[in-house]
Amino acid sequence: MSVTFEHSALHLTLASVQLPRRVRRALEQVYNLAADEMARALERMLAEFEQQQFRLADQAANPGLQQAYFDTLRLVRQNRADLIPEFLGGLEAALASIREPPQPAGKTTGHLHFGNLRLVEEHELDEDAVLRSIAARHESRTSLPLHLLGQRFGVLAGTPAFEAERLPVGPRQLGEILARSSRVLQIDLQPRLDLFRCFDHYALNGYAQLVEAMNAMLARENILPNLAYVPIRVRPAVQSELTGEAGRERREQALAAQRSGAATRNMPYTGWFSGDEGAQEGPESFTLLQEMLASRRDLLNKLTPGNNNADSAARRQLSTDDVMQALARMQATPRDPAGETSRPRSVHDVRQALLAQSRQSQGQATALSREDNDAFELLAILLAEIQRELRQDAPGNRLVHKLVVPLLRLVLKDRGFFVQQGHPARQLLNAVAESGANWVGDDEVDTQLNDQLSHAVEDVVAHYQGDTNVFDAANQRVQQHLGLMARRAEVAERRHVEAARGKEKLELAKRRATEVIAGISEGHKLPRFVQTLLANSWTDVLTLVVLRNGEDSEEWQRQVEATTAIVHATSLNQPTSPPPGLAAQIEHALTLVGYHSDEAGDIARRLTANVDDDETDSASRTELAMRLKARGRLGQESVAEKPPLPPRNEREQAAYDMLRTLPFGAWFEFITNQQGDVVRRRLSWYSPMTDHALFVNQRGQRVGEQSLDSLARMLASGQMRIVTVEHSSLVDRAWHSALGVLRGFVSGKHAADAPAGEPHPGEEA
């Protein structure tokens, strides 16, 4: 516990630093608010972490692993009382030091000496990566309130506005405070990483509300009380202005701002299961989505004059509370047995049933409000796009329909579902949908995952009453199972990769042996049978020597000299006498690659005797040839001859060059038939030297090998595509497709609004 006292002694306090009275009072109120909330949140985090360790111990694959989990649980229970005071002390010290100049991360003060340089420990990289991922996600979700809070902290510190990473109460600083204070638990690296993830999902679950509360409290203290920030968004109606000469500079600025993010989104996806790591805020706001829907409705009304909303406008509008109550009753009502086999419930079905019930209870026709109707429409469009990529007979398809009513209740209350890629309900929907995606083969269906997904969906249907934490808890259980599946897949994949690398080493060694024999034999006329023995039996000998000893070894030099002696002894045009002991050396070398002593002796005799193809013992030669043909060779499966390939065209060569730069683990979608069905495969490993590429499925099972050349030809012809980060998630891909549909209606509305004979805005006359 000495470490705890050491850290605690170094903590600054707000009372011990020289600050203006008003600044100290504001910081004390921030600390009291944050400390109260974080103390409760850390209690929840520790409770969940203990339960998690107990579950892992209960499911451990061996007694040693189980004991490790129990040791972690024991240490946490023994030291947990020290964690929260240590964390709160670090938080107060961070607030107390806001007027100190920031210390750049990883930099040392004073002159740089080579004695200060060191290798970064692996555990530091792991911790930093996890903490940065957590911070990025919460900074993205609360970007606007954090921006306002940074402005106010800049006033308190008498400096320019604080960036999110520097904010003492920002996600990054809170994570670093936890990393330091968690040392009092005395647990190992992996449990610490698990603790950080619990901090993400349980301690920071209400972080957005905490930031809003701190902003409101500082505003009441007259710290920038009227501060507001509204980001400027380009409306679809004026987007055409950006196509003219005057908008070129604005377009270039927007493109420059998006370039780094677009480059990241277009990178090949290398994860096992698409999750919320690195999720960013969506590019659209709900207001902009509503404008797109309005353009869609206007265009449909113009294209179908009989379709007007006059009747809908005259109807009584249901309040959001009425809709929520009706959906709650619908969610609580069990489906009748016949309903389970009938057509699944869709958003349209739910809306029609809801309006019918309302008309029956109120005695008049009703309609949804504009905002509620927009939420219904957006979810319907999204689910329709998801259905395009689902197998109709998959269990995941039925689970998606079970989520319709809870999702409707959610989107009526929480618009973030549509604009936040990392929203827990969106992540759960994605996990459920991907289990039934059309790229998942029948042999890849995981019954345990389907059971987990089914339980998660049932929990949401049974318990969701407006609290997003229900979706979050269900999603976390699913993500934990997906993480376990990913680790299993990684282990299986690693075995296949090691085997593929071994085959590559064998093939390269065989190539080298063949090159050496060909080089030594050049200029010599050898008997045909001797050529066969050299190309088969003796090539195996040289291959084994390269693999075991390498080309710099004395053994390799001895066998190269023996090869030279064999060629000279059996040459028909430049014969020389073999050196003493050559036959014994050949016989011993052949026994090392699996030849029986009698076969080895016979081969050694023929490789040291100068006889041509017309020798009299053709019967014995034929018998030996038959025996050699019947026996297996070293790495025989890896030496299949390949027919010469036609030259690649320009597109194929560009694809080939690009493939050679891909990271291991990139995912591909192969089109399997003329209907466009696809199957996903992971490029686990490829060799730039042999051109071989190894593919596994989502379970890490080997599904085949291909050459980079064939992959390049398939990529150039459109028979295969690379899965990018942006489109790795099924829900994200469906959402992008849905946005494309809505933008198409916006463009169509502009075309319909243009007077006849005049060009569309942005088009040349």
PyMOL commands that set and color helices and strands:
alter all, ss='L'
color gray80, all
select helices_A, chain A and resi 2-10+21-58+63-96+114-116+122-141+143-157+171-185+189-203+207-220+236-243+245-265+286-303+310-314+320-332+337-341+347-362+370-387+395-402+404-413+416-419+424-435+442-444+447-463+468-521+528-549+554-570+582-592+597-606+618-630+636-638+650-659+708-717+730-753
alter helices_A, ss='H'
color red, helices_A
select strands_A, chain A and resi 316-318+366-368+666-671+678-686+692-696+702-707+720-722
alter strands_A, ss='S'
color yellow, strands_A
deselect
rebuild
show_as cartoon
